[in-house]
Amino acid sequence: QVRLVESGGGLVQPGESLRLSCATSGIVLRIHTMNWYRQSPGKERELVANVTSDGAMNFIDSVKGRFTISRDHARARVYLQMNNLAPDDTAVYYCSVHWRGRAYWGQGTRVTVSS
């Protein structure tokens, strides 16, 4: 059974860093593209970053140079390292994977960036 569980969110000040974790089960992590999405109140959910099965990484322009995505196959985890956080990064962050024609999501972890 596919299960994704995000953790690591919290309240931080602008300029600080945070690492989000997605614990996975029910999938073979290394053969899937893993995605991090985020959603802020009143805004559409957006893809923040992903990493493909061959290790290629993609980021939206607003986080390039600040965020990094990585995988730990042995621990079946996907990470989102978030540096130099800004108030506009405030959102609920979700881990997601597509398998057998549908998307699977975790419960989300909330990130609030405020002074």
N, C-alpha and C positions, 0 to 999 in steps of 0.2 A: 504494500500500500504506500502510495506516495505521500510523504509528509515533509513539510518545510517549516522550520521554526526559527524565527528571527530573534535576535537579542542584541543588546549593546547600546540601545538608544538612551537618551537622557537629556538633561538640561545642561547646556554649555554656553560659555561666553563667546562672542565673536573673536575669531583668531585661534581658537582652540581646536583640538583634534578629537576624533572619535573613531572607533573601529566597530563596525557592525558585523555580526556573524549570522550565517544561515546554516543551521544544522539540517542535513538532508537524510532521508531514508526512503527505501522503496525504489530508488533509481540507481543506475550506475553513473556516478557523477561525471566521470571523465569522458563520456560519450555524448553529453548534452551541452547545449548552450545554456548557461546560467545567467539570469538577468536580475538586476536591481532596479526597481521602480520606486517612485515616490509620488505622494499626493498631498497637496496642501488644500486647506479649506477654500472652496470656490474655484479651484483650478482642476484641470484635467489631469488624470494620472499620466505620468511621463516616464519613459525609459531613461534611467540615469546612466547605467553602464551595463555591459555584459562581457562575458568571456566565452569564446567558442570552444568546441571540443579540441581543437588544435592549438589553443592558447591565444588566439587573436583577441585583442581587447578593443572595446569601443566605448566612447564617452560622449555625452552631450557637451556642447561648447561651453556651457556655463560652469562645468566642473573640471574641464581639462586643466591639467597641471596641479590640481588640488586633490582629486580623488584617484584611488587606485583599487582595482578589483583583483582578487587572487583566489586560488583554489588550493585546498589541502585534500587530496584524494584519499589518503590514508584515514583521515578523520571525517571524511564526507562532509566537508564544510566549505562554504564560499564566504569570502570576506569583502567588505567595502571599507577601505581606509579613507577617512574623510579628514583632510587637513585644511587649515585656514578657513574654518567654517564662518559663514555669514548668515545674517537673519533670513535671507531668501532661501537658505537651505532647510529651513524649518518645514517639516513634513512628516507624514508617516511613511516609512520605508518598507518595501515589500520585496521579498525574494520570490522568484518565479521561474518555472520551467515548463516547456511544452512537451507533452508526451501523449501519443495516440490521439492526436487531433484536438486536445484540450489543454488549457492552461491550468497549472496548479500554483497556488499561492499560499504563503504563510499568513500568519495572523497580523503581521506588521509590527514594527517597533518605532516608537515616536521619538523624533529628534526635534528639540527646541533650542534655537540659538538666540540668545537674548542677553543683554547687559543688565 
